[in-house]
Amino acid sequence: MRRALHASVGSHGRTSPNPSVGCVVLDAAGEVVGVGATAPPGGPHAEVAALRQAGDRAAGGTAVVTLEPCAHHGRTPPCTDALLAAGVSAVHVALRDPNAVAAGGVERLRAAGVEVTLGSLADDVAAGPLRGWLHRQRTGRPHVTWKLAATLDGRVAAADGTSRWITGETAREGVHALRARMDAIVAGTGTVLADDPALTARHPNGTLAEHQPLRVVVGHRDVPAGAALAADDVLHLRTHDPDAVLDALDTRDVVDVLLEGGPTLAGAFVAAGRVDRVLAYLAPALLGSGNTALGDAGVGTIADIVRLHVDEVHRVGVDVLVDARPARTGTPATSRATG
């Protein structure tokens, strides 16, 4: 299952609105004969890709998959049909599919005499590339990750507005890798006017990554001609309402959103309860003045403080990365169809 999870990481950011799934196929002797991950929409799902590698050796073998094989016909035929046609005798599934349209693969496999087990590494899989997709199925809106880079005293820029570079090179490389796994990057017009960011995902040598997320500007002010975000492929949403932003992105099948705006935009999303994950890169440095990472977030008293649950803390070069999420639960919504 860890190998299947690792395979799904490679397709993260390229499969939306479908889930990023990984699959490993073992032959009857337990030897790995196929590894697959979900292709972009219209392409083969993870199970089909792994079975193609395995060929005839899948017969009598085992499939290990991060998400329940689909049982419906979307852009591609059901994965359960492919598993049954291949003659596998057992399937190990980490998570059940919460989508009512696609679910039912476990029951179909069991009815055909295939041994099915559930729950292997379920927590790890739920926190991996499927995290945003599961959130969208549960809440009906894209998953928002707020990324910030700040000093230990919470400053994102000096008093004169300069901010390059607060964090080290390793942290900046990590941010570009993160961008390459996102469906969209959102920044406010204030950040665009102050910093003229490109919001692209780049390799350490400066070349563009294969996958580029949708670049989104939020706010009523115009983006100056000649700015890095004045291109035709940039979406400009003239609103300050986080829900309006997420609704517009949802119609474009965006699953994972990276919020890279300044303190005003971040404050609006936090106040609206629309930040689902916080990735805070903290530099061992102090500024004492200058812009703070978060603006008005609707917290008027300590009783309204936004508490976070820290999932992980990492050293990233000279900096520290805190991976946290608000200590709240999402609102249930109608499941979405995938294919």
C-alpha positions in Angstrom: 0.0 0.0 0.0 2.9 2.4 0.7 4.1 1.7 -2.9 0.6 2.4 -4.2 0.5 5.6 -2.2 3.9 6.7 -3.6 2.6 6.0 -7.1 -0.4 8.3 -6.5 1.9 11.2 -5.5 3.4 11.3 -9.0 -0.1 12.0 -10.5 -1.2 14.5 -7.9 -2.3 17.7 -9.6 -2.9 16.1 -12.9 -6.1 14.1 -12.3 -8.7 16.6 -11.2 -11.6 16.4 -10.9 -10.9 12.7 -10.5 -9.0 11.4 -7.5 -5.3 10.7 -7.6 -5.2 7.0 -7.0 -2.3 4.5 -6.9 -2.4 0.8 -7.5 0.1 -2.1 -7.2 -0.6 -5.6 -8.7 1.2 -8.7 -7.4 1.2 -12.1 -9.1 0.1 -15.3 -7.4 3.6 -15.7 -5.9 3.5 -12.2 -4.3 5.9 -10.5 -6.7 5.1 -6.9 -7.9 4.2 -7.1 -11.6 2.4 -3.8 -12.1 2.3 -0.3 -10.7 0.0 2.4 -11.9 -1.5 5.8 -11.1 -4.5 7.7 -12.3 -3.9 9.5 -15.7 -5.5 12.9 -16.5 -9.3 12.8 -17.2 -10.1 10.5 -20.0 -7.0 8.3 -19.5 -6.8 5.0 -17.6 -7.3 4.8 -13.9 -4.7 3.4 -11.6 -6.0 -0.1 -11.6 -6.1 -0.3 -15.4 -2.6 1.1 -15.7 -1.2 -1.4 -13.2 -3.0 -4.3 -14.9 -1.6 -3.4 -18.3 1.9 -3.7 -16.9 1.1 -6.9 -15.2 -0.5 -8.6 -18.2 -1.3 -12.3 -17.8 0.6 -12.4 -14.5 -2.3 -10.6 -12.7 -4.4 -13.8 -12.9 -4.7 -15.3 -9.4 -2.8 -12.3 -8.0 -3.6 -9.4 -5.7 -4.4 -5.7 -6.4 -3.5 -3.1 -3.8 -5.3 0.2 -4.4 -5.6 3.4 -2.4 -9.3 4.0 -3.2 -12.2 1.6 -3.8 -12.2 0.6 -7.5 -15.0 2.4 -9.3 -18.1 0.6 -10.3 -19.6 3.0 -12.8 -19.0 3.9 -16.4 -17.7 7.5 -16.6 -15.2 8.6 -19.2 -13.7 5.1 -18.9 -15.2 1.7 -18.0 -15.5 0.5 -14.4 -12.2 -0.5 -12.8 -14.0 -3.4 -11.1 -14.6 -4.9 -14.6 -10.9 -4.6 -15.4 -10.0 -6.4 -12.2 -12.5 -9.2 -12.7 -11.4 -9.6 -16.3 -7.8 -9.9 -15.2 -8.7 -12.7 -12.8 -7.3 -11.3 -9.6 -8.2 -13.3 -6.5 -7.8 -10.6 -3.8 -8.0 -6.8 -3.6 -6.8 -4.6 -0.7 -8.4 -1.2 -0.5 -7.3 1.7 1.8 -10.4 3.8 1.6 -14.0 3.4 0.5 -15.2 5.8 -2.2 -17.5 8.4 -0.7 -18.9 9.2 -4.1 -22.3 7.5 -4.3 -22.2 7.3 -8.1 -18.7 5.6 -8.3 -19.0 3.5 -5.1 -20.0 -0.2 -5.0 -16.8 -1.7 -6.3 -16.2 -3.6 -3.1 -19.6 -5.3 -3.2 -19.2 -6.2 -6.9 -15.8 -7.8 -6.3 -17.0 -9.7 -3.3 -20.1 -10.9 -5.2 -17.8 -12.3 -7.9 -15.8 -14.3 -5.3 -12.8 -11.9 -4.9 -11.4 -11.5 -1.4 -11.5 -7.8 -0.4 -10.0 -6.2 2.7 -10.4 -2.6 3.7 -8.5 -0.1 5.8 -4.9 -0.7 5.0 -2.9 2.5 5.8 -6.2 4.4 5.7 -5.0 7.4 7.7 -1.8 7.8 5.6 -3.8 7.5 2.4 -6.4 10.0 3.5 -3.6 12.5 4.4 -1.9 12.1 1.0 -2.9 13.1 -2.6 -6.5 12.1 -1.9 -6.9 14.7 0.8 -8.2 17.5 -1.3 -10.5 15.3 -3.4 -12.0 13.7 -0.2 -12.6 17.2 1.2 -14.4 18.3 -2.0 -16.6 15.2 -1.8 -17.4 15.9 1.8 -17.9 19.7 1.7 -18.8 20.4 -1.9 -15.9 22.9 -2.3 -12.3 22.9 -3.2 -9.6 22.3 -0.5 -7.6 25.4 0.4 -4.0 25.3 1.6 -2.7 28.6 2.9 1.1 28.8 2.4 3.1 31.4 4.2 6.7 32.2 4.7 7.5 34.3 7.8 10.1 35.1 10.4 9.7 33.8 13.9 7.9 37.0 14.9 5.4 36.5 12.1 6.6 39.1 9.6 6.4 38.4 5.9 8.1 41.6 4.8 10.4 44.3 6.2 9.2 47.8 7.0 10.2 49.0 3.5 8.2 46.2 1.9 11.1 44.0 0.9 10.5 40.3 1.4 13.0 38.4 -0.8 14.2 36.2 0.6 12.9 35.5 4.1 13.2 31.7 3.8 16.1 29.7 2.4 16.6 28.0 -0.9 15.4 24.6 0.2 12.1 26.0 1.4 11.6 27.8 -1.8 12.3 24.7 -3.8 9.7 22.9 -1.6 7.1 25.6 -2.5 7.6 25.1 -6.2 7.2 21.4 -5.8 4.0 22.1 -3.9 2.7 24.4 -6.6 3.2 21.7 -9.2 0.8 19.5 -7.2 -2.0 22.2 -7.1 -4.9 22.8 -9.4 -4.9 26.6 -8.8 -2.8 29.3 -7.1 -4.7 32.3 -5.7 -3.2 35.7 -4.9 -4.7 39.1 -4.2 -4.3 42.2 -6.3 -2.3 43.8 -3.4 0.3 41.1 -3.6 0.3 41.3 -7.4 0.9 45.1 -7.3 3.5 44.9 -4.6 5.6 41.9 -5.7 4.7 41.1 -9.3 4.7 37.4 -8.7 4.6 34.9 -11.6 3.0 32.1 -9.5 4.5 29.4 -11.7 5.9 26.1 -10.6 9.6 25.9 -11.5 12.4 23.4 -11.2 15.6 24.3 -9.2 17.3 25.2 -12.5 14.6 27.7 -13.3 12.7 25.8 -16.0 9.0 25.4 -15.7 7.5 22.3 -14.2 5.5 20.1 -16.5 2.3 20.8 -14.7 1.3 24.4 -14.1 -1.7 25.3 -11.9 -4.3 27.8 -12.9 -3.1 31.2 -11.8 -5.9 33.3 -10.2 -5.9 37.0 -9.1 -8.6 38.1 -6.6 -9.7 41.7 -6.2 -11.2 44.7 -8.0 -8.0 46.5 -8.9 -6.6 46.1 -12.4 -3.4 44.1 -13.1 -1.0 46.5 -14.8 -0.1 45.7 -18.4 3.3 44.0 -18.5 2.8 42.4 -15.1 3.7 38.7 -14.8 0.0 37.9 -14.1 -1.4 40.0 -16.9 -1.4 37.1 -19.4 -4.5 35.7 -21.0 -4.2 32.4 -19.1 -4.7 34.1 -15.7 -8.1 34.1 -14.2 -9.1 37.5 -12.6 -12.0 37.2 -10.2 -13.2 40.7 -9.2 -14.4 39.9 -5.8 -13.2 39.7 -2.2 -15.6 37.0 -1.1 -13.8 33.6 -0.5 -17.0 31.6 -1.2 -17.4 33.4 -4.6 -13.8 32.6 -5.4 -14.2 28.9 -4.5 -17.5 28.7 -6.4 -15.8 30.0 -9.5 -12.9 27.6 -9.2 -15.3 24.7 -8.4 -17.0 25.2 -11.8 -13.6 24.7 -13.4 -13.1 21.4 -11.6 -10.5 22.7 -9.3 -9.9 20.4 -6.3 -6.7 21.7 -4.6 -6.2 25.5 -4.1 -3.0 27.1 -2.9 -3.6 30.4 -1.3 -0.5 32.6 -1.7 -2.0 36.0 -1.2 -1.0 38.6 1.3 -2.4 39.2 4.8 -5.6 40.8 3.7 -6.7 37.8 1.4 -5.5 35.3 4.0 -7.5 37.1 6.7 -10.6 37.0 4.6 -10.3 33.2 4.0 -9.5 32.5 7.6 -12.5 34.7 8.8 -14.8 32.8 6.4 -13.6 29.4 7.7 -12.2 28.6 4.2 -8.7 27.6 5.1 -8.4 23.8 5.4 -4.6 23.5 5.8 -1.8 25.8 6.8 1.8 25.3 5.6 3.9 27.7 7.5 7.6 28.1 6.5 9.3 29.8 9.5 12.7 31.3 9.1 15.0 31.6 12.1 15.1 35.4 11.8 13.4 38.5 13.4 12.2 41.7 11.7 10.3 43.5 14.5 8.3 45.5 12.0 6.7 45.2 8.6 3.8 43.3 7.3 2.4 40.4 9.3 1.4 37.1 7.8 -2.3 37.4 8.7 -4.6 40.4 8.5 -8.0 40.8 10.0 -9.4 37.3 10.5 -12.5 38.2 12.4 -11.0 37.5 15.8 -12.1 40.2 18.2 -11.5 38.3 21.5 -9.3 35.4 22.6 -12.5 33.3 22.8 -12.6 33.5 19.0 -9.1 32.4 18.4 -8.6 30.0 15.5 -7.0 26.9 17.0 -4.9 24.7 14.8 -4.0 21.0 15.1 -0.4 20.4 14.2 0.0 17.3 12.0 3.8 17.5 11.3 6.8 19.7 11.9 9.8 19.4 9.6 13.3 20.9 9.2 13.5 22.3 5.7 17.1 23.4 5.2 17.6 26.2 7.6 13.9 26.7 8.1 11.1 24.9 9.9 7.8 23.8 8.2 4.7 23.5 10.3 1.9 21.5 8.7 -1.4 22.2 10.5 -5.1 22.3 10.0 -8.0 24.2 11.8 -9.5 22.2 14.6 -12.9 22.0 13.0 -14.9 19.7 10.7 -16.3 20.3 7.3 -20.0 20.6 6.3 -21.4 17.6 4.5 -22.5 18.0 0.9 -23.8 16.0 -2.0 -21.2 13.6 -3.5 -19.8 14.4 -7.0 -19.5 12.1 -9.9 -16.1 11.3 -11.3 -15.0 9.4 -14.4 
